[in-house]
């Protein structure tokens, strides 16, 4: 009797699972991918797409084409409640999906619940498709508004810095008119990176006339106004949220063991600590014995071991241990074709770093393109 492998979510780890399945299908196994979106954006190239360096197809993986090539069925919906006893995932109005082995790679959600009004006023960078639709309208507004728009980006980590520089570069290239402010609640930008990287980007932001507000916490939001800690207010035309990752509510509600933040707790095999035969990877997962930042770099690296352990689980064989690297090289773009390399205490920068990053990113995307 055929066995069922169910993949929920089309994240970076699952696209590698699908690709590898196409290269070596497992006899007697049906594979289904449940994802509401046909196109998966590659996070490493998203700032370049915002800046206009890439087209849509350059940085999006076509799940329909990839699944068709691999012999995987894709269902265009979101999975809702999971019944682990019956081993069934409920998919709204579509038929329930049975599974023998389940893998979850749905990503995270923006951390907005602690700021009243944040989800109503402004736009979060995730879900990416929703953000990009809003970004197109923002670009148009910057060209037609009677005065420069004030665009505020909340979140001064690597993603926030990359996104605000990309937005500034694109609007300037479009001959639009906008002024930008970057807000961070910590004492520095890029808090997870070496001081040399922080200093380089502070200089870049200053050169681009982007105002930076540090040690600044947003307490609530109303239409056109941020209310800051200490009573100060800040007016805006657009506010973009690139804050830390938050876990969706459903993993904990489904009975899966999670960490304190609500992310699915997994072991060194990327298997759930509470439910054998259930795996998770990417931002939705938390390796309890080896916690790592929520970053696409780690999600990409989890793809191969996840693919192998799903195969081993289907066969009833011993799972392989996955040991994530202690540190990851970060290539952080700066709007134009210029980037900074961050690794341990090192900080290297220049156009050559951007071209290095561009080669790496394009090589990654080529693995998932399906010839038309």
Secondary structure, 3 states (H helix, E strand, C coil): CCEEEEEECCCHHHHHHHHHHHHCCCCCEEEEEECCCCEEECHHHHHHHHHCCCCCCCCEEEHHHHHHHHCCEEECCCCCCEECCCCEEEECCEEEEECCEEEECCCCEECCCCCECCCCCCEECCCHHHHHHHHHHHHHHHHHCCCCEEEEEECCCHHHHHHHHHHHHHHHHCCCCEEEEEECCCCCCCCCCCHHHHHHHHHHHHHCCCEEECCCCEEEEECCEEEECCCCEEECCEEEECCCEECCCHHHHCCCCECCCCCEEECCCCEECCCCCEEECHHHEEECCCCCCCCHHHHHHHHHHHHHHHHHHHHCCCCCCCCCCCCCCEEEECCCCCEEEEECCEEEEEHHHHHHHHHHHHHHHHCCCCCC
